[in-house]
Amino acid sequence: MKRNLGATTLRRRQRATPPMHAYDALPQPLRQWLAGAALPWSPASTKRIWEKACKEGLSPDDALRRLARAEEKMLSRDKFSCTSL
């Protein structure tokens, strides 16, 4: 059974904490980005990128752009990805 992850060659990871609890604790702009993401990101990984961007003094919009670039990079590594996303 594939569940809701779809067809991907990317490695799946186990979660240490319930994902919905971590998701609910995220800032609103980050939750909105995560809801529309092409990949099944974990709240922990997006929070890590978000916090690093904030520590560097980036605006929330710049932090979201950094997340989008990270997602593009991951999609380029997936042999089943569609370039027209």
VMD Tcl script that builds the backbone (N, CA, C; Angstrom):
set m [mol new atoms 255]
animate dup $m
set s [atomselect $m all]
$s set {name element resname resid chain x y z} {
  {N N MET 1 A 0.842 -1.178 0.000}
  {CA C MET 1 A 0.000 0.000 0.000}
  {C C MET 1 A 0.888 1.243 0.000}
  {N N LYS 2 A 0.629 2.169 -0.907}
  {CA C LYS 2 A 1.440 3.376 -1.019}
  {C C LYS 2 A 1.056 4.453 -0.028}
  {N N ARG 3 A -0.126 4.366 0.522}
  {CA C ARG 3 A -0.660 5.389 1.416}
  {C C ARG 3 A -0.838 6.690 0.640}
  {N N ASN 4 A -0.595 7.818 1.259}
  {CA C ASN 4 A -0.831 9.080 0.568}
  {C C ASN 4 A 0.459 9.717 0.055}
  {N N LEU 5 A 1.549 8.978 0.011}
  {CA C LEU 5 A 2.824 9.544 -0.399}
  {C C LEU 5 A 3.015 9.535 -1.908}
  {N N GLY 6 A 2.228 8.764 -2.623}
  {CA C GLY 6 A 2.351 8.742 -4.071}
  {C C GLY 6 A 3.566 7.950 -4.520}
  {N N ALA 7 A 3.901 8.075 -5.798}
  {CA C ALA 7 A 5.030 7.361 -6.372}
  {C C ALA 7 A 6.272 8.236 -6.284}
  {N N THR 8 A 7.218 7.821 -5.467}
  {CA C THR 8 A 8.456 8.567 -5.328}
  {C C THR 8 A 9.593 7.604 -5.037}
  {N N THR 9 A 10.783 7.968 -5.459}
  {CA C THR 9 A 11.960 7.158 -5.158}
  {C C THR 9 A 12.701 7.682 -3.938}
  {N N LEU 10 A 12.207 8.777 -3.350}
  {CA C LEU 10 A 12.872 9.363 -2.193}
  {C C LEU 10 A 12.635 8.513 -0.951}
  {N N ARG 11 A 13.626 8.487 -0.084}
  {CA C ARG 11 A 13.570 7.702 1.130}
  {C C ARG 11 A 12.504 8.236 2.084}
  {N N ARG 12 A 11.751 7.349 2.696}
  {CA C ARG 12 A 10.760 7.741 3.697}
  {C C ARG 12 A 11.390 7.642 5.066}
  {N N ARG 13 A 10.966 8.497 5.987}
  {CA C ARG 13 A 11.561 8.544 7.320}
  {C C ARG 13 A 10.501 8.333 8.393}
  {N N GLN 14 A 10.922 7.713 9.491}
  {CA C GLN 14 A 10.042 7.541 10.641}
  {C C GLN 14 A 10.019 8.832 11.451}
  {N N ARG 15 A 8.917 9.129 12.085}
  {CA C ARG 15 A 8.759 10.344 12.890}
  {C C ARG 15 A 8.840 10.010 14.374}
  {N N ALA 16 A 9.547 10.830 15.140}
  {CA C ALA 16 A 9.688 10.612 16.578}
  {C C ALA 16 A 8.495 11.172 17.352}
  {N N THR 17 A 7.903 12.258 16.848}
  {CA C THR 17 A 6.753 12.873 17.513}
  {C C THR 17 A 5.565 12.849 16.559}
  {N N PRO 18 A 4.358 12.933 17.087}
  {CA C PRO 18 A 3.189 12.957 16.208}
  {C C PRO 18 A 3.266 14.170 15.253}
  {N N PRO 19 A 3.214 13.943 13.943}
  {CA C PRO 19 A 3.383 15.034 12.985}
  {C C PRO 19 A 2.347 16.147 13.128}
  {N N MET 20 A 1.122 15.838 13.496}
  {CA C MET 20 A 0.094 16.881 13.602}
  {C C MET 20 A 0.367 17.823 14.779}
  {N N HIS 21 A 0.942 17.320 15.851}
  {CA C HIS 21 A 1.288 18.191 16.978}
  {C C HIS 21 A 2.379 19.166 16.558}
  {N N ALA 22 A 3.379 18.645 15.849}
  {CA C ALA 22 A 4.463 19.499 15.366}
  {C C ALA 22 A 3.941 20.479 14.322}
  {N N TYR 23 A 3.032 20.025 13.467}
  {CA C TYR 23 A 2.453 20.882 12.427}
  {C C TYR 23 A 1.683 22.042 13.058}
  {N N ASP 24 A 0.889 21.751 14.068}
  {CA C ASP 24 A 0.091 22.789 14.732}
  {C C ASP 24 A 0.953 23.842 15.418}
  {N N ALA 25 A 2.166 23.479 15.790}
  {CA C ALA 25 A 3.057 24.416 16.477}
  {C C ALA 25 A 3.824 25.327 15.508}
  {N N LEU 26 A 3.737 25.074 14.215}
  {CA C LEU 26 A 4.463 25.885 13.229}
  {C C LEU 26 A 3.822 27.262 13.068}
  {N N PRO 27 A 4.602 28.273 12.660}
  {CA C PRO 27 A 4.033 29.584 12.352}
  {C C PRO 27 A 3.050 29.473 11.173}
  {N N GLN 28 A 2.056 30.323 11.149}
  {CA C GLN 28 A 1.008 30.276 10.122}
  {C C GLN 28 A 1.553 30.280 8.690}
  {N N PRO 29 A 2.484 31.167 8.316}
  {CA C PRO 29 A 2.973 31.149 6.924}
  {C C PRO 29 A 3.637 29.822 6.565}
  {N N LEU 30 A 4.312 29.230 7.520}
  {CA C LEU 30 A 4.972 27.949 7.270}
  {C C LEU 30 A 3.949 26.825 7.120}
  {N N ARG 31 A 2.888 26.861 7.923}
  {CA C ARG 31 A 1.821 25.847 7.771}
  {C C ARG 31 A 1.154 25.974 6.413}
  {N N GLN 32 A 0.930 27.199 5.958}
  {CA C GLN 32 A 0.308 27.392 4.645}
  {C C GLN 32 A 1.207 26.862 3.533}
  {N N TRP 33 A 2.508 27.120 3.631}
  {CA C TRP 33 A 3.429 26.623 2.611}
  {C C TRP 33 A 3.440 25.099 2.621}
  {N N LEU 34 A 3.493 24.522 3.804}
  {CA C LEU 34 A 3.546 23.070 3.948}
  {C C LEU 34 A 2.279 22.407 3.398}
  {N N ALA 35 A 1.135 23.063 3.572}
  {CA C ALA 35 A -0.130 22.506 3.071}
  {C C ALA 35 A -0.143 22.422 1.550}
  {N N GLY 36 A 0.599 23.294 0.875}
  {CA C GLY 36 A 0.621 23.276 -0.584}
  {C C GLY 36 A 1.887 22.696 -1.181}
  {N N ALA 37 A 2.738 22.117 -0.356}
  {CA C ALA 37 A 4.009 21.576 -0.844}
  {C C ALA 37 A 3.788 20.362 -1.742}
  {N N ALA 38 A 4.686 20.190 -2.695}
  {CA C ALA 38 A 4.593 19.064 -3.626}
  {C C ALA 38 A 5.075 17.760 -2.988}
  {N N LEU 39 A 5.936 17.846 -1.994}
  {CA C LEU 39 A 6.477 16.668 -1.325}
  {C C LEU 39 A 5.908 16.548 0.091}
  {N N PRO 40 A 5.921 15.352 0.650}
  {CA C PRO 40 A 5.418 15.154 2.014}
  {C C PRO 40 A 6.467 15.549 3.052}
  {N N TRP 41 A 6.678 16.841 3.231}
  {CA C TRP 41 A 7.668 17.353 4.183}
  {C C TRP 41 A 7.245 17.059 5.613}
  {N N SER 42 A 8.214 16.853 6.477}
  {CA C SER 42 A 7.910 16.736 7.900}
  {C C SER 42 A 7.916 18.137 8.508}
  {N N PRO 43 A 7.091 18.362 9.519}
  {CA C PRO 43 A 7.118 19.664 10.188}
  {C C PRO 43 A 8.500 19.986 10.764}
  {N N ALA 44 A 9.213 18.969 11.233}
  {CA C ALA 44 A 10.528 19.210 11.830}
  {C C ALA 44 A 11.524 19.725 10.803}
  {N N SER 45 A 11.523 19.153 9.608}
  {CA C SER 45 A 12.496 19.586 8.607}
  {C C SER 45 A 12.181 20.991 8.091}
  {N N THR 46 A 10.904 21.307 7.928}
  {CA C THR 46 A 10.567 22.655 7.476}
  {C C THR 46 A 10.866 23.676 8.573}
  {N N LYS 47 A 10.626 23.301 9.819}
  {CA C LYS 47 A 10.911 24.217 10.927}
  {C C LYS 47 A 12.407 24.492 11.028}
  {N N ARG 48 A 13.220 23.464 10.787}
  {CA C ARG 48 A 14.668 23.631 10.832}
  {C C ARG 48 A 15.138 24.634 9.780}
  {N N ILE 49 A 14.633 24.527 8.559}
  {CA C ILE 49 A 14.992 25.462 7.492}
  {C C ILE 49 A 14.473 26.855 7.820}
  {N N TRP 50 A 13.249 26.943 8.310}
  {CA C TRP 50 A 12.623 28.226 8.676}
  {C C TRP 50 A 13.436 28.943 9.757}
  {N N GLU 51 A 13.774 28.212 10.817}
  {CA C GLU 51 A 14.505 28.828 11.929}
  {C C GLU 51 A 15.905 29.266 11.510}
  {N N LYS 52 A 16.554 28.482 10.669}
  {CA C LYS 52 A 17.879 28.867 10.192}
  {C C LYS 52 A 17.791 30.157 9.377}
  {N N ALA 53 A 16.783 30.249 8.524}
  {CA C ALA 53 A 16.599 31.461 7.718}
  {C C ALA 53 A 16.307 32.664 8.612}
  {N N CYS 54 A 15.499 32.475 9.636}
  {CA C CYS 54 A 15.180 33.578 10.556}
  {C C CYS 54 A 16.413 34.027 11.339}
  {N N LYS 55 A 17.246 33.066 11.750}
  {CA C LYS 55 A 18.478 33.416 12.459}
  {C C LYS 55 A 19.425 34.211 11.567}
  {N N GLU 56 A 19.358 33.971 10.263}
  {CA C GLU 56 A 20.193 34.710 9.314}
  {C C GLU 56 A 19.606 36.084 9.003}
  {N N GLY 57 A 18.452 36.397 9.574}
  {CA C GLY 57 A 17.839 37.706 9.392}
  {C C GLY 57 A 16.952 37.818 8.170}
  {N N LEU 58 A 16.579 36.693 7.577}
  {CA C LEU 58 A 15.704 36.729 6.406}
  {C C LEU 58 A 14.261 36.991 6.816}
  {N N SER 59 A 13.516 37.596 5.921}
  {CA C SER 59 A 12.099 37.843 6.160}
  {C C SER 59 A 11.328 36.528 6.005}
  {N N PRO 60 A 10.092 36.466 6.489}
  {CA C PRO 60 A 9.286 35.254 6.285}
  {C C PRO 60 A 9.138 34.881 4.805}
  {N N ASP 61 A 8.978 35.882 3.942}
  {CA C ASP 61 A 8.864 35.585 2.508}
  {C C ASP 61 A 10.147 34.979 1.960}
  {N N ASP 62 A 11.293 35.494 2.408}
  {CA C ASP 62 A 12.572 34.944 1.970}
  {C C ASP 62 A 12.767 33.523 2.499}
  {N N ALA 63 A 12.314 33.277 3.715}
  {CA C ALA 63 A 12.409 31.937 4.287}
  {C C ALA 63 A 11.551 30.955 3.482}
  {N N LEU 64 A 10.370 31.394 3.061}
  {CA C LEU 64 A 9.510 30.533 2.244}
  {C C LEU 64 A 10.139 30.273 0.873}
  {N N ARG 65 A 10.822 31.272 0.318}
  {CA C ARG 65 A 11.523 31.065 -0.956}
  {C C ARG 65 A 12.647 30.048 -0.788}
  {N N ARG 66 A 13.318 30.089 0.358}
  {CA C ARG 66 A 14.374 29.111 0.621}
  {C C ARG 66 A 13.785 27.701 0.683}
  {N N LEU 67 A 12.633 27.567 1.309}
  {CA C LEU 67 A 11.963 26.266 1.353}
  {C C LEU 67 A 11.572 25.798 -0.050}
  {N N ALA 68 A 11.094 26.716 -0.869}
  {CA C ALA 68 A 10.711 26.358 -2.240}
  {C C ALA 68 A 11.931 25.885 -3.034}
  {N N ARG 69 A 13.073 26.543 -2.834}
  {CA C ARG 69 A 14.297 26.109 -3.526}
  {C C ARG 69 A 14.730 24.723 -3.043}
  {N N ALA 70 A 14.607 24.466 -1.746}
  {CA C ALA 70 A 14.958 23.153 -1.211}
  {C C ALA 70 A 14.052 22.074 -1.812}
  {N N GLU 71 A 12.775 22.415 -1.960}
  {CA C GLU 71 A 11.847 21.454 -2.551}
  {C C GLU 71 A 12.170 21.203 -4.015}
  {N N GLU 72 A 12.509 22.256 -4.749}
  {CA C GLU 72 A 12.895 22.089 -6.156}
  {C C GLU 72 A 14.113 21.181 -6.271}
  {N N LYS 73 A 15.067 21.357 -5.370}
  {CA C LYS 73 A 16.271 20.530 -5.386}
  {C C LYS 73 A 15.923 19.068 -5.125}
  {N N MET 74 A 15.034 18.818 -4.150}
  {CA C MET 74 A 14.604 17.445 -3.862}
  {C C MET 74 A 13.865 16.838 -5.049}
  {N N LEU 75 A 12.999 17.622 -5.668}
  {CA C LEU 75 A 12.250 17.118 -6.824}
  {C C LEU 75 A 13.170 16.785 -7.985}
  {N N SER 76 A 14.236 17.531 -8.138}
  {CA C SER 76 A 15.162 17.255 -9.240}
  {C C SER 76 A 15.904 15.936 -9.019}
  {N N ARG 77 A 16.005 15.485 -7.764}
  {CA C ARG 77 A 16.659 14.216 -7.463}
  {C C ARG 77 A 15.733 13.022 -7.639}
  {N N ASP 78 A 14.431 13.248 -7.676}
  {CA C ASP 78 A 13.444 12.182 -7.787}
  {C C ASP 78 A 13.275 11.794 -9.244}
  {N N LYS 79 A 13.520 10.534 -9.567}
  {CA C LYS 79 A 13.452 10.134 -10.966}
  {C C LYS 79 A 12.026 10.116 -11.503}
  {N N PHE 80 A 11.005 10.130 -10.637}
  {CA C PHE 80 A 9.617 10.154 -11.077}
  {C C PHE 80 A 9.038 11.564 -11.120}
  {N N SER 81 A 9.837 12.573 -10.794}
  {CA C SER 81 A 9.288 13.926 -10.721}
  {C C SER 81 A 8.930 14.457 -12.094}
  {N N CYS 82 A 7.982 15.340 -12.091}
  {CA C CYS 82 A 7.521 15.987 -13.314}
  {C C CYS 82 A 8.088 17.411 -13.300}
  {N N THR 83 A 8.728 17.819 -14.359}
  {CA C THR 83 A 9.343 19.137 -14.390}
  {C C THR 83 A 8.332 20.256 -14.568}
  {N N SER 84 A 7.082 19.954 -14.828}
  {CA C SER 84 A 6.080 20.991 -15.063}
  {C C SER 84 A 5.239 21.288 -13.825}
  {N N LEU 85 A 5.789 21.075 -12.630}
  {CA C LEU 85 A 5.027 21.363 -11.401}
  {C C LEU 85 A 4.842 22.808 -11.190}
}
mol reanalyze $m
mol bondsrecalc $m
mol representation Tube
mol addrep $m
